[in-house]
Amino acid sequence: MNTRFDVCIYRINSAQRMARFYRIAIQPSLFGDFVLVRRWGRIGTHGRAHRQHYASERDAMIEFLAWLKRKRRRGYGPQIIQSSSL
């Protein structure tokens, strides 16, 4: 495949003062394997990160899709930022 995957999803609820992000990416490593990088936290912060190595891009993609599905079930989704300057 040799394609880079990178998705950022959000969970925002102003009534609960919740503004979170979750970013999932697959990146090739220097050693020929693939790294699934997950980063999460409050919007506006650097957040926390976890990296997991996979021998094939297919294995990394299976885990990528599993994490994306879990987070979508928990209410994360794409967020459209509206600009007042338009």
C-alpha positions in Angstrom: 0.0 0.0 0.0 2.7 2.5 1.0 0.1 5.1 1.9 0.1 7.3 5.0 -3.1 7.3 7.1 -3.9 10.1 9.5 -7.3 10.9 11.1 -8.2 13.4 13.8 -11.7 13.2 15.4 -13.3 15.2 18.1 -15.7 14.9 21.0 -17.2 18.3 22.1 -19.9 18.9 24.6 -20.1 22.4 25.9 -22.6 21.5 28.6 -20.1 19.2 30.2 -17.1 21.4 29.3 -15.7 18.6 27.2 -13.4 19.3 24.3 -11.3 16.3 23.4 -9.4 15.1 20.3 -8.2 11.7 19.2 -5.7 11.3 16.4 -4.7 8.0 14.8 -2.0 7.7 12.2 -0.1 4.9 10.4 3.5 5.8 9.5 6.3 3.8 8.0 9.3 3.5 10.3 13.0 3.6 9.4 13.3 -0.2 10.0 10.7 -1.3 7.4 7.8 -1.9 9.7 4.8 0.3 10.4 3.9 2.4 13.5 0.3 3.0 14.7 0.5 6.4 16.5 -2.4 7.3 18.8 -2.6 10.7 20.4 -5.4 12.0 22.6 -6.2 14.8 25.0 -8.0 18.0 25.5 -8.2 20.3 22.5 -5.4 22.9 22.7 -3.0 20.6 24.5 -0.2 18.3 23.2 -2.0 15.4 24.8 -0.7 11.9 25.4 0.6 9.4 22.8 1.1 5.7 22.3 3.1 4.0 19.5 2.7 0.4 18.5 4.8 -1.3 15.8 3.4 -3.8 13.2 5.3 -6.0 10.7 2.9 -5.2 7.9 0.8 -2.2 6.9 -2.2 -4.5 6.7 -1.9 -5.4 10.4 -1.6 -1.7 11.3 -4.6 -0.9 9.2 -6.8 -3.5 11.0 -5.9 -2.0 14.3 -6.3 1.6 13.0 -9.9 0.7 11.9 -10.7 -1.0 15.2 -9.6 2.1 17.2 -11.6 4.4 14.8 -14.7 2.3 15.3 -14.3 2.3 19.1 -14.0 6.1 19.2 -16.9 6.7 16.8 -19.1 4.6 19.1 -18.1 6.8 22.0 -19.2 9.9 20.3 -16.1 11.1 18.5 -16.5 12.4 15.0 -15.3 15.1 12.5 -15.7 18.6 13.7 -16.2 21.6 11.4 -14.7 24.8 12.8 -16.7 27.8 11.8 -14.8 31.0 11.4 -16.5 34.3 12.2 -14.1 36.2 9.8 -15.7 34.7 6.7 
